[in-house]
């Protein structure tokens, strides 16, 4: 039922008996399904019920990662047309014990800064496949990650078709220069939920933020850099293409990390069991 990547997904974190940013993730899941014209999309309450049932059955209340996948549903025959998906969407809830790690599996608690390389694979433009749809067709990201693996790097920085920085193969990207927190426009990347939280808490802390076209030269000369995502939160970046950041774990990154932890815990949805 996921032929051709015809599905949408969300990653959830369960920490200390609560789910982080649950409503925002479910909103995005439904928006993505609507953009792909899924029929009979399950309600928030239905999805929450399936999530609670899965977590309770496995005794999962902390240090858990959940992958929600919503496919277009079973096909009556092979083919590309959605008319052969006649059973309605299929919801898959996959929960696993997993501590907070970066996309390479390194424990974030160790604050190990990442090494990135720039991939030759470009991020999608919205004229081809809009990254604002959180879809399962991620082959370009996987190809970029393969390049990072072969280069011995943690992840790959991906550019848009105009040569500006978009995001990494798995996360949104930020840099800090002169006390200003800068992130690329969300034109060729997913406007991530963690990305949005970071922009909000930076303003609360009185830190100036900018969304702009970012060149590789700006990345190479940054004071600090970090990535953001549901799985790892904020993960510092020490090096890109052999150029070291002026500070591999800077003051602003640390301030944002601490504020992010408290902000997401305060808004987390408690488990009902």
Secondary structure, DSSP 8 states (H G I E B T S, - for coil): --GGG-EEEEEEEEETTEETTHHHHHHHHHHHHHHTT-SS---HHHHHHHHHHHHHHTT--SSEEEEEEEES--BSSSSS-GGGB-S--EEEEEEEE--SB-TTS-BGGGT--EEEEE-SS----TTTS-TTS-BS--HHHHHHHHHHHHTT-SEEEEE-TTS-EEEESSSEEEEEETTEEEEE-TTSS---HHHHHHHHHHHHTT--EEEE---HHHHHT-SEEEEEETTTEEEEEEEETTEE-S-TT-HHHHHHHHHHHHHHHHT-EE---
